[in-house]
């Protein structure tokens, strides 16, 4: 079995990945010119005098780039990136298929959720 690698992609339903766990309609993100507070102010106001961005502070990605983002109805909705900050990136949303499978509701009280599969025949 050492030469039978487990395939861990394609385990979540495509509809879950595309619709259920996609970014909400109205989501926007903007990369800041720099990470300086003056150039990446999350508290900036729009023309109506309302906060233009949902973030309290800019999000810094793996490459060191700073981003500010807007989630619609952020004041009345708790998004998954707020609930699971170590698992979900506020810019990309849910991309981890294991998380999507784990969050799927099971139909029966005794269930198994697919973690991966082996494509070759096991002797």
C-alpha positions as CSV (number, residue, x, y, z in Angstrom):
1,X,0.0,0.0,0.0
2,X,3.0,2.3,0.2
3,X,2.9,2.8,-3.6
4,X,-0.9,3.5,-3.6
5,X,-1.2,7.2,-3.0
6,X,-4.5,8.6,-1.7
7,X,-6.3,11.1,-4.0
8,X,-7.7,13.9,-1.9
9,X,-9.2,16.1,-4.6
10,X,-12.6,15.7,-6.2
11,X,-14.1,14.5,-2.9
12,X,-16.6,17.4,-2.4
13,X,-19.6,17.9,-4.5
14,X,-19.1,20.3,-7.3
15,X,-22.3,22.1,-6.4
16,X,-21.0,22.6,-2.8
17,X,-17.7,24.1,-4.1
18,X,-19.3,26.3,-6.7
19,X,-22.5,27.5,-5.0
20,X,-22.8,26.6,-1.3
21,X,-19.3,27.6,-0.2
22,X,-18.6,30.3,-2.8
23,X,-18.0,34.0,-1.9
24,X,-21.3,35.8,-1.4
25,X,-22.7,38.0,-4.1
26,X,-21.4,41.5,-3.6
27,X,-18.1,40.5,-2.1
28,X,-15.2,42.7,-3.3
29,X,-11.5,42.8,-2.4
30,X,-8.8,45.3,-3.3
31,X,-5.0,44.9,-3.0
32,X,-3.5,47.9,-1.3
33,X,-0.4,49.7,-2.8
34,X,1.4,49.1,0.5
35,X,0.7,47.9,4.0
36,X,1.0,51.4,5.4
37,X,-2.1,52.3,7.4
38,X,-2.6,55.5,5.3
39,X,-2.7,53.5,2.0
40,X,-4.7,50.6,3.3
41,X,-7.3,52.0,5.6
42,X,-10.2,49.6,6.3
43,X,-12.1,52.4,8.0
44,X,-12.5,54.5,4.9
45,X,-16.0,55.8,4.2
46,X,-17.8,55.6,0.9
47,X,-19.8,58.5,-0.7
48,X,-22.8,57.7,1.5
49,X,-20.7,58.1,4.6
50,X,-20.8,54.4,5.4
51,X,-17.8,52.1,5.9
52,X,-16.6,50.9,2.5
53,X,-14.8,47.9,3.8
54,X,-15.7,45.0,6.2
55,X,-12.2,44.4,7.5
56,X,-11.0,45.8,10.9
57,X,-7.5,45.7,9.6
58,X,-6.0,44.7,6.3
59,X,-5.5,41.0,5.5
60,X,-1.9,40.0,4.7
61,X,-1.6,37.1,2.4
62,X,1.3,34.5,2.2
63,X,3.3,36.8,-0.1
64,X,3.1,39.8,2.2
65,X,0.5,41.7,0.1
66,X,-2.1,43.6,2.0
67,X,-5.8,43.5,1.1
68,X,-9.0,45.1,2.2
69,X,-12.3,43.5,1.6
70,X,-16.0,44.0,1.8
71,X,-18.6,41.4,2.7
72,X,-22.3,42.4,2.2
73,X,-24.4,42.5,5.4
74,X,-21.3,41.9,7.5
75,X,-23.0,43.6,10.5
76,X,-25.8,40.9,10.6
77,X,-24.0,37.8,9.2
78,X,-21.2,35.8,10.6
79,X,-19.2,34.5,7.7
80,X,-17.1,31.3,7.8
81,X,-13.8,33.2,7.7
82,X,-14.8,34.8,11.1
83,X,-15.8,31.4,12.6
84,X,-12.9,29.4,11.3
85,X,-10.0,32.0,10.8
86,X,-7.3,29.3,10.8
87,X,-9.0,27.3,8.1
88,X,-10.6,29.9,5.8
89,X,-9.0,32.8,4.0
90,X,-11.3,35.8,3.9
91,X,-10.2,36.5,0.3
92,X,-10.5,33.0,-1.3
93,X,-13.3,31.6,0.9
94,X,-13.6,27.9,1.3
95,X,-11.2,26.0,-1.0
96,X,-10.4,23.1,1.3
97,X,-12.4,20.1,0.1
98,X,-12.0,18.2,3.4
99,X,-13.7,21.2,5.2
100,X,-16.6,21.2,2.7
101,X,-17.1,17.4,3.2
102,X,-16.9,17.8,7.0
103,X,-19.6,20.6,6.9
104,X,-22.0,18.6,4.7
105,X,-25.0,17.4,6.7
106,X,-25.2,13.6,7.1
107,X,-28.5,12.0,6.2
108,X,-28.3,9.2,8.8
109,X,-27.1,9.1,12.4
110,X,-24.3,6.6,11.6
111,X,-22.3,8.0,8.7
112,X,-18.9,8.1,7.1
113,X,-17.5,11.0,5.2
114,X,-15.0,10.6,2.4
115,X,-11.5,11.7,3.1
116,X,-10.0,10.5,-0.1
117,X,-9.7,7.4,-2.3
118,X,-7.1,5.1,-3.9
119,X,-7.3,4.8,-7.6
120,X,-5.4,1.6,-8.1
121,X,-6.3,-2.0,-7.3
122,X,-5.1,-3.1,-3.8
123,X,-3.6,-6.7,-4.0
